[in-house]
Amino acid sequence: MSPAFPPSVDWSFASFNLTLPVNAAYFTARLAAQASTGSVEIRDARINIITFQRDFRAPFGITKPLQHAISLDLPRGYAFIEFAGNVSLDINGQTFGLDSPGELSWFSHTQQTDSLAKLSGTGSIAAIVLARNAVKPLSSYNIAGDQANLSITLTSVNSIVFTRPFTPGYSLTSSLKSFSPRQTLDGLNLFLDVSPGDYAISFSQIGYALTGYLVSLGIILGVVVGASLDWVLPRFRSRKAPVYWNEVNASAR
């Protein structure tokens, strides 16, 4: 929703951004205006659509191509950008060239005051993390796209955000202690007040899930085989034995 416009005979420009769910099949764009007195006119309405690209390497499974420049406000603190390709980052007139063709990489920047940033170029953006305290991004994927080497070393008490959809089965473990995740507002995994040490992120319940799946599959197969035998065996038993010629002659006498 735009801010309130004062009465004027001149035209004012307004823009709106909307993010659709990944599984959206269609949508309808509508513009509505409200005024207490007078009249409202709308003209030159234009819609620009930017589609995301699926990428299994990205934290959320999608990346945003830089078809147009992206402007964003960076609060005081730390900014981390995961990108791929050739990206130009301008922060308050200072330009940074980000170059990582073919793979995702992280870029970090610290700003002492609130800043205005602009991203442009021919690359794509996978994630942007803004934090008040320093965080350490992890490179957690091998070339096959499987989770590997999901480990981190903490030198002080801190919190860890695991950028995957929240699942209670995830755990952050060390040789001395284990932590369970909490769900963040955007549906990620948050491990709070993690003490110093070497930790690994794992999905500890995958073994139980696999065992349950195999057991249920065996039960289903057993039911199917048992039902088939109940249907087939009576038909074999009901078949009469073949009648030979000698038995026919003996019966006629």
Secondary structure, 3 states (H helix, E strand, C coil): CCCCCCCCCCCCCCCCCCCCCCCCCCCCCCCCCCCCCCCCCCCCCCCCCCCCEECCCCCCCEEEECCCCEEEEECCEEEEEEEEEEEEEEECCEEEEEEEEEEEEEEEEEECCCEEEEEEECCEEEEEEEECCCCCCCCCECCCCCECCCEEEECCCEEEEECCCCCCCEEEECCCCEECCEECCCCCEEEEEECCEEEEEEECCHHHHHHHHHHHHHHHHHHHHHHHHHHHHHHHHCCCCCCCHHHHHHHHC
